[in-house]
Amino acid sequence: MISRDVRLAPMTSWLVGGPAEYYVEPSSESELEEALRFAHEQKLAVTVLGGGTNVLISDKGIRGLVIVLKRFNQAKVSEERGHLCVEALSGFSKSELLKVFLKAKLAPALFLAGLPGDVGGGVVMNAGVGEMITPREFVEITTEIEVWRWPVSGAFHLEKVRMQASDLQWSYRHCEGWRPGLIAKVWVEWPLEPDATILERVREANRVRLQKQPLDKPSCGSVFINPPGSSAGRVIEGAGLKGFSIGGAQVSEKHANFIVNLGCATADQIWQVITHVQNTVQAKAGVTLKTEVVRLGDWG
């Protein structure tokens, strides 16, 4: 169940990063609990990796136990109180959630189209789209989450805390109020009000994204949070940075808010490009760009 020195690059959408000191892919709640118990007993730091998007893993890798949730992906679908309800383990992918809503011809399918990663990450990042549609962010479809917490020291015991979405602090591409711990389950729902045009609108949205985004090359999706009143891609392009590269990491020539792996990039090169973009945009446009990307591992 627990492996040593496992390469993490294939687990990320950028396809970069060093190895995990310890590694596990739980497929059930009991397996996840056992992994957490192992980490506690061995005094290992725990890093949770969902769909591998919006993260940049150091070339040196990650110390401690890395828990990858791609097999922690079961879900239950029901109809309650005139709503379509989904109870999903946090590794359930957004693409599978899209299929659930698309089958029912419901509006959330549209904003979920093209969103990478899993539902746990969707909550953590309050994932969404820039288009003015309803819904457009996870805060609008999430009703509850279940957070698992365990002690830093002493005897191991697992606390499962169910939290209402309304008790969390949601903001643009961010959600707080649930830490410490990890999000193990997510409940989402939407009124059963079918829209016969949803399938065609999803197809059109995917067609537009294919035209505008560099989906043929490894990336993490949007790198920077849109600054107030503007878009990160537009500001970066205005600074003349489209096509800028260091090694195998490049600001996409198709969409400037994407940094792509040309095939031989390292995590360090990607971070150098990110830093260069931030510094250049600050100097030329006076705009501070914040990243959606979270760095993981040893960057010392």
N, C-alpha and C positions, 0 to 999 in steps of 0.2 A: 504493500500500500504506500509506504513512504519510500521515496527514491532519493539518491544522492547525485549532486552535480548534473542536473538536467538543464539542457539548453532552453532558454526562455524566448529566444528570438522568434521561433515558429509560433509562439503563443501570442504574439503581438501583431497589430496591423501594420506596423512599420518594418517588421521583420529584423529588428536589431535588439541587442542586449546580451549580456553575459548569462552565466548559469545560476540556477538556484542552488544554494547549499543543501537544502532539503526541499522536497517537492511532493505534492499529493494532488490528486484529482478526485475528490469525493463525489459520489453519485447519489447519496442519500443523507438524510439528517443524522443518522447514526454514524455514518462514516465521517461526516464533518465534525461531529462531536469528538470522535476518537482522534482525529487529527489535531484538534485544539487541545485535547488532553495530553497528547504526545508533546506538543510544543511547550505546554505549561511544565510538564515533568522534566523536560530537557532544558528548560529556561531559554527557549528560542523566541526571538521576535517573530511575529506573524505578519505576513504581507498577503493581502487578498487581491487576486487578479481575476477580473471578470472576462469580458470579451477581448481584452487586450487593446482597446482603443483609448485614446486620450491619455496614454501613459508612455513615458520614455524611460526604459530600463537601462541602467548604466552598463557600459561594456564590461565592467568588473563583476556584474551580476548582483545578486541579492543574498545577504546573509540571513540565516534563520530559516524558517519554514515558509515556503510560498504555496498558498492554496489557490489552485485554479478551478474556477466554478463552472467550466464549460459542460460538465456532465451532471451538474447539480441543477437540472433543468426541467423538472416535472411541473405540470400545471393542471388545475381543475377549472373547467368552464361551467357556469350555471346562469340561470335567469332568475333574478330575484327583484321584487318590487318594481317591475317594469324596466329593469336594468340588465344589461349583459355584464356579468361579474367574472373576473379571472383571479384566482388565487395561485400565484406562481412562486416557485423557488427562485432565488435571486439570479441564478444562472440562466434562466429562461430568456432566450434571445428576443430582441426587439423585432426581428424579422418574423419570428413565429407568432409574436403577439399581433403583428400586422395581419397575418393570415387569419387569426381569430376574428378580428374586427372586420376584415375584408369580406369574410364569409357571411357575416351578418349585415354587410353593407352599412357600416357605421362610420361616422366622421373621424374617429381617431386613426383609422387606417391611413388617412392622407398625410398626417404629420409624421407617422411612424415610417412611411415609405423612405427608404434610404438612410435611416438612422442606424449606425452600427452599434455593436455591443449588446449588453444584456439589460434586463429590467432593474437589477440592483444598481448598476452604473447609471441607468436612466434617472433613478431617484437621486443618487449622490450628486450628479451633474445637473439635475433638473433639465434633462436633455430636451431639445426642441428645435424648431426651425424659425427662420426669419420671416417667412411669409405671414401675412396677417390673416390667419385662418383660426377656426375654433374647432377643437383644441389645438394648441401649438406647443405646449410644454407638458412635462410629466406631472407638474403640480395640478393640472386640470383633470387628470384621469385617476390619480392615486388617491385611495381612501384610507389605507392603513399600511403599516410595515411591521415586521417583527425583527427586533434587534437582539443578537446574542452577545452576552457579555460574560467575561470570566475574570477572576482575580489576577493581579500582577504577581502576587506571592501567596504562600500558604496553600492549603488543600484546594484541589481543583473542584469547582462546582460551576455549572453553567446556568446562567440566568437568561430566560427568554422574556423579553419585554415587548408587548404589542402596543404600538403607538398610533394614534390617529394622525392622519396627514395634516389636519388643521392645527396640531400642536407643534409641528415642525416649522423651522424658519426657512422659507423658500425665497430665492432671489434669482436674478438672471444667471443661469448656468451654475447654480449652487443650491445646496440644501444642507442645513445644519440643524442641531437640536437632537440628533439621534446618537451622536458619539458619546462615550467610547463604545467599541464593539464592532460587529459587522452586521450588515443587513442580510438576513437569511430568507425572508419572505416579503413579497409585495402583493398587495391587493389593488386591483384597478377595476374601474367600471365606467359604463356610459349608458345613457338612456337608450332603450330599444326604439329608436326612431330611424328606420332604414332610409337610406338615400340611394336611389337607383343610379345616380351618376358617379358614385364613389369609385367604382372599378375603373371607369374611363379617366377620372381625374387622377387616380394613382398612376395609371399608365403614362399620362401626360407629364406628371411630376417626375417620374423616373426618366422619361425621355429628356426633359429639360436638364436634370442633374447630370445625365450622361454627356450632354453637350457642354455643360459649363464646368464640370468637376473632373479632375484627373483620376478617374476611377480605374484606369488601366495600370496605375503604378501604386506601390505600397505607400500609404500615408496614415495619419491618425484622424483624418477628417479635418475640420477647421482647427487651426492651431491657436488663434487668438480670439478673445472675446471682442465682439463689436464695441467700439467706443461709443459713447452717447451721441446720438444724432448722425452717426455715420456707419460705414462698414469697414471692418479691418482690411478686407481684400482691396477695397478702393483706395484706402490710405496707403497701403503697402505698394500698390501699383503706382500711385502718384509719386512715391519716393523713388521710382525707377528701379525697383528691386525684383521685378518679374525675371525669372531665369537666373538670379544670383545663386551661386553654388559654392560649396566647400566640399571637396572630395566628391562623394556620391550623394550628398544631400543638396537638394535644389528647391528654391522657391518656384512653385509650379508656374510654367508659362501659360497655363490655362486658367488658373484661379490662384491669385496671389496669397490667399489665406490658407493654402495647402503647401506643406513642405513634403516633397516626395523623395523616396529612396530610389535612386537611379539603378540600383542593383548591387552596389558595393558600399553603401553608406554605413557609418558607425554611429552609435548613439552620441558620441562626443561631437562628431561633425554636425549632426542635426542640431544639437544644443548650440554650437557655434553659430549656425545659420539663424536660429531663433534670436540669440543675443544680438547679432549684427542687425537683424531686422528691427528689433526694439530700439537699439541705439540710433540707427539711421532715421527711423520715423520720428523719434523724439527730437533729433537735431534739425530735421528738415521741416516737420509739420507741427512740432510742439505737442504731439499726441503720445500719451503713455499707453502702450499696448500690454495688456495682461494676457497670460496664456490660459487656455483651457487645459493644457497638458500638465500632468503631474509627473515629476521625476521620482523614480523609485530606484533603490539600491545604493551602492557605495559610489559617491561622486567626489570623494576626498582626494 
